Amino acid sequence: MKRLERATRKRITAIFRRLDYCTLGRLYCDEGGDAFWKDRRGPCQEFGIRIAEALLERLPAGGRSLYVGAGVAEIPVVAAEVLDLGRDVAAFNLRLDEVRVLNEACREDGFTWSSDDGRVAEGAFDHLWIVSVLNDPERFPELSALSYGRANPLLFDSGRFEKERHEVMSLASACMAKLENPAWVTTSIEEVPWIAAWCQQKGMKFVVEGEDYPTAIVGDPLCFIRIGENR
């Protein structure tokens, strides 16, 4: 397996040192934010680097990646793409305060975040990162509850679920439509059905790789999907 350059590892560590954990604590936790980040800071780097090195094996140098819903956990992966592969990364996050924290910590290393859901990204991409977005419990509570098997049949709001389902389908379709052929998709195991449904609708070949990778914050294991013909 390819390894990150030593200089890239050092820059990732430096970025994590610069992060405003006071603000992040308020964003990620109702209470106990300091303890949360004290516990998660190391795993974010460790798991992120592991995933980044897996992507180094798959992504070509000089391509373009679209990151939807990318936050602190994605820092090592974005850094690897930009610094080791010389790729262009368009990273999006709906939480404006987190975007500000990320940009303050990462700007001097040559990459920035934008506050949006990714549909506004321009141009074509050969890699889409969309992890724990299509089943986000804050944005899609009814759909998420059903996806994770937590839906209460007495309280489940089928009307709201239908609206959320259409929104997720719209978001997934808009992002997938930006991919070149062939391409890679990085997503959580729970979100694979949305990607598969789009590929089947478009008559696009796809292969879901068997190995999955743990993540540090949400805990959803992620996988890689190959879209289109082999190079």
C-alpha positions as CSV (number, residue, x, y, z in Angstrom):
1,M,0.0,0.0,0.0
2,K,1.1,3.5,-0.8
3,R,2.0,5.7,2.2
4,L,1.6,9.4,2.8
5,E,4.6,11.5,2.4
6,R,6.2,12.3,5.8
7,A,5.8,16.0,5.1
8,T,2.1,15.5,4.5
9,R,1.7,13.7,7.8
10,K,3.4,16.6,9.6
11,R,1.2,19.1,7.9
12,I,-1.9,17.1,8.9
13,T,-0.7,17.1,12.5
14,A,-0.1,20.8,12.3
15,I,-3.7,21.4,11.0
16,F,-5.2,19.5,13.8
17,R,-3.2,21.6,16.3
18,R,-4.6,24.8,14.8
19,L,-8.2,23.7,14.9
20,D,-10.5,25.7,17.2
21,Y,-11.8,22.9,19.4
22,C,-13.8,25.2,21.6
23,T,-16.0,26.1,18.6
24,L,-16.0,22.5,17.3
25,G,-17.1,21.2,20.7
26,R,-20.2,23.4,20.6
27,L,-21.0,22.3,17.0
28,Y,-20.6,18.6,17.6
29,C,-21.9,18.2,21.1
30,D,-24.8,19.6,23.2
31,E,-22.4,19.2,26.2
32,G,-19.0,17.6,26.8
33,G,-17.4,19.0,23.7
34,D,-13.9,19.3,25.2
35,A,-13.9,15.6,26.3
36,F,-15.3,14.5,22.9
37,W,-12.5,16.1,21.0
38,K,-9.9,15.0,23.4
39,D,-11.1,11.5,22.7
40,R,-11.7,11.8,18.9
41,R,-8.8,14.0,17.8
42,G,-6.3,11.2,17.6
43,P,-8.6,8.7,15.9
44,C,-9.6,11.3,13.3
45,Q,-6.0,11.6,12.2
46,E,-5.3,7.8,12.5
47,F,-8.5,6.6,10.6
48,G,-8.3,9.5,8.2
49,I,-4.7,8.7,7.2
50,R,-5.6,5.0,6.8
51,I,-8.4,5.9,4.4
52,A,-6.2,8.5,2.6
53,E,-3.6,5.8,1.9
54,A,-6.3,3.6,0.5
55,L,-7.3,6.4,-1.9
56,L,-3.7,6.9,-2.9
57,E,-3.9,3.4,-4.4
58,R,-7.0,4.3,-6.4
59,L,-7.0,7.9,-7.5
60,P,-4.8,9.2,-10.3
61,A,-2.6,12.3,-9.8
62,G,-4.0,15.6,-11.1
63,G,-7.7,14.7,-11.1
64,R,-10.6,16.4,-9.3
65,S,-12.6,15.3,-6.3
66,L,-15.9,16.5,-5.0
67,Y,-16.4,16.2,-1.2
68,V,-19.9,16.6,0.1
69,G,-20.5,17.0,3.8
70,A,-16.8,17.1,4.6
71,G,-15.7,18.1,8.0
72,V,-12.8,17.6,10.5
73,A,-12.6,13.8,9.8
74,E,-11.9,14.5,6.1
75,I,-8.9,16.7,6.7
76,P,-6.3,13.9,6.3
77,V,-8.0,12.7,3.1
78,V,-8.3,16.1,1.5
79,A,-4.7,16.9,2.5
80,A,-3.4,13.6,0.9
81,E,-5.2,14.4,-2.4
82,V,-3.9,17.9,-2.6
83,L,-0.4,17.5,-1.3
84,D,0.6,14.0,-2.4
85,L,-1.4,13.6,-5.6
86,G,-1.7,17.3,-6.7
87,R,-5.4,16.9,-7.2
88,D,-8.0,19.7,-7.1
89,V,-10.5,19.3,-4.3
90,A,-13.9,21.0,-4.0
91,A,-15.0,20.5,-0.4
92,F,-18.5,21.4,0.9
93,N,-20.1,21.6,4.3
94,L,-23.4,23.1,5.2
95,R,-22.3,24.2,8.7
96,L,-20.9,27.7,8.2
97,D,-19.2,27.8,11.6
98,E,-17.3,24.6,10.9
99,V,-16.3,25.8,7.5
100,R,-14.8,28.9,9.1
101,V,-12.8,26.7,11.6
102,L,-11.6,24.5,8.8
103,N,-10.6,27.3,6.5
104,E,-8.7,29.1,9.3
105,A,-6.7,25.9,10.0
106,C,-6.2,24.7,6.4
107,R,-5.9,27.8,4.2
108,E,-2.1,28.1,4.5
109,D,-1.8,24.5,3.2
110,G,-3.6,25.3,0.0
111,F,-7.1,24.0,0.4
112,T,-10.4,25.5,1.5
113,W,-14.0,24.5,2.3
114,S,-17.2,26.1,1.0
115,S,-20.6,26.4,2.8
116,D,-23.0,24.5,0.6
117,D,-24.2,20.9,-0.1
118,G,-22.1,20.3,-3.3
119,R,-24.7,20.8,-5.9
120,V,-23.1,24.1,-6.9
121,A,-19.8,22.6,-7.7
122,E,-18.7,23.3,-11.3
123,G,-17.0,21.1,-13.8
124,A,-16.4,17.3,-13.9
125,F,-14.9,15.1,-11.2
126,D,-13.4,11.6,-11.1
127,H,-14.0,11.0,-7.4
128,L,-17.0,11.8,-5.2
129,W,-16.8,11.6,-1.4
130,I,-20.2,11.5,0.1
131,V,-20.0,9.9,3.6
132,S,-22.8,10.0,6.2
133,V,-24.7,12.7,4.2
134,L,-27.6,10.9,2.6
135,N,-28.6,9.3,5.9
136,D,-27.7,12.4,8.1
137,P,-30.1,12.2,11.2
138,E,-30.1,16.0,11.6
139,R,-31.0,16.7,8.0
140,F,-33.1,13.6,7.2
141,P,-34.4,12.3,10.6
142,E,-37.2,10.0,9.3
143,L,-35.1,8.5,6.5
144,S,-32.1,8.0,8.8
145,A,-34.3,6.3,11.4
146,L,-35.5,3.8,8.8
147,S,-32.0,3.3,7.3
148,Y,-30.5,2.4,10.7
149,G,-33.5,0.3,11.8
150,R,-34.6,2.7,14.5
151,A,-37.9,3.8,13.0
152,N,-40.8,3.7,15.5
153,P,-44.0,2.5,13.6
154,L,-46.2,4.4,16.1
155,L,-44.4,7.7,15.5
156,F,-42.9,7.4,12.0
157,D,-43.9,10.3,9.8
158,S,-44.4,8.8,6.3
159,G,-45.2,12.1,4.7
160,R,-41.9,13.7,6.0
161,F,-40.1,10.5,4.9
162,E,-41.3,10.9,1.4
163,K,-40.1,14.5,1.2
164,E,-36.7,13.5,2.6
165,R,-36.4,10.6,0.2
166,H,-37.0,12.9,-2.8
167,E,-34.4,15.4,-1.4
168,V,-31.8,12.6,-1.0
169,M,-32.5,11.3,-4.5
170,S,-32.1,14.8,-5.8
171,L,-28.8,15.4,-4.0
172,A,-27.4,12.0,-4.9
173,S,-28.4,12.4,-8.5
174,A,-27.0,16.0,-8.8
175,C,-23.6,14.9,-7.3
176,M,-23.3,11.7,-9.3
177,A,-24.1,13.5,-12.5
178,K,-20.9,15.5,-12.1
179,L,-18.7,12.3,-12.4
180,E,-16.7,11.4,-15.4
181,N,-16.6,7.9,-16.6
182,P,-14.7,6.0,-15.1
183,A,-14.7,7.4,-11.5
184,W,-14.6,6.4,-7.9
185,V,-17.2,7.0,-5.1
186,T,-16.3,6.9,-1.5
187,T,-19.4,6.5,0.7
188,S,-20.7,4.7,3.8
189,I,-22.1,1.2,3.6
190,E,-25.6,2.5,4.5
191,E,-25.5,4.9,1.5
192,V,-24.5,2.4,-1.1
193,P,-28.2,1.7,-2.2
194,W,-28.5,5.4,-3.3
195,I,-25.4,5.2,-5.4
196,A,-26.4,1.8,-6.8
197,A,-29.9,3.0,-7.7
198,W,-28.5,6.0,-9.7
199,C,-26.0,3.7,-11.6
200,Q,-28.8,1.2,-12.4
201,Q,-31.1,4.0,-13.6
202,K,-28.3,5.3,-15.9
203,G,-27.2,1.9,-17.1
204,M,-23.8,2.5,-15.5
205,K,-21.6,-0.4,-14.5
206,F,-20.4,-0.3,-10.9
207,V,-18.5,-2.5,-8.4
208,V,-18.7,-2.1,-4.7
209,E,-15.4,-3.2,-3.2
210,G,-15.6,-5.8,-0.4
211,E,-13.3,-4.1,2.2
212,D,-14.7,-1.4,4.4
213,Y,-12.9,1.2,6.6
214,P,-13.9,2.5,10.0
215,T,-14.5,6.2,10.6
216,A,-13.7,8.2,13.7
217,I,-16.8,10.4,14.4
218,V,-20.0,9.1,13.1
219,G,-18.9,5.5,13.1
220,D,-20.4,4.5,9.7
221,P,-17.9,2.2,7.9
222,L,-17.1,3.4,4.4
223,C,-16.3,1.7,1.2
224,F,-15.1,2.4,-2.3
225,I,-17.3,2.0,-5.5
226,R,-15.8,1.9,-8.9
227,I,-18.1,3.5,-11.5
228,G,-18.0,2.9,-15.2
229,E,-15.5,1.0,-17.4
230,N,-12.0,0.1,-16.1
231,R,-9.2,2.4,-17.2
